[in-house]
Amino acid sequence: MAESSKKRKGSSASASASRAHRSGANSASTAPIPPSLSSSTLFSSEEQQKQYSNLFSSRSIIDPKFIDMEFFSAETFDCIQAFQNLGLIPFMSLQLSVYPELVKAFYCNLEIQESTLISEVFGIKMVIDLSLFHDLTQLSSDGVPFEGTLNDDWKFDFSAHDARQLVYTNHADMTGRLLAGSLPFESRILHYLIVRILLPRSSNLAQVSEEDLVITWAFHTGRQLDWAHLIKYRMHKALRLNAPLPYPHLVTLFFLPFSNSS
């Protein structure tokens, strides 16, 4: 990524970064539950209904974004080429309507057993095993099963200090809080797309967390992540009390093959 970054200096790089922030990742639309399902009850038991009312009905949903490849085709970005090489563009380009009630009900009943997602909505049981998950998302299961912290695969290769030097500009503070604004142009775009699309969060978007640093370092050094595992891990984390719910468009995607066969 370094070579392309050096070509974009001064105000033109800043302007391009600003445009990418505005146009490079777009929002999906929200919609009410489809009419074909609106007459059915979301839940098949009082226990499900009670859990939903107590724990999920007021949850916030992280606004899903998708990458605008037409926008990014106007310039050559090394990070976009990296996403293409890793097979991430189909996932990042997903544009599906979001049904908030469906999303909350899905997470309310969600269980993750090994690599399989299991949930039930409208009395329809969804079992999304590794094969179906791949078919729907096109995410690879190759690579390191990263879960936000260093594991045995990388702990002897990764150094936080060396990673900061690798991904930050020379004038950045290497000891204090990590901010996206101190990243070089290419790394700033990469970070933006990670926290908006791949691993979305609802706050602290301008801050580079330790997890962000490890993932950015992995991109720069050519290390492969098990993205299917990481996405499912993020969905599992969302089951914690009051956590915002990510990937609402995936719920629509997961529901399609089961609703069609019901």
Beta strands, then each sheet from edge to edge (+ up, - down):
strand 1: 25-27
strand 2: 65-67
strand 3: 111-113
strand 4: 116-121
strand 5: 124-128
sheet 1: 1+ 2-
sheet 2: 3+ 4- 5+
end
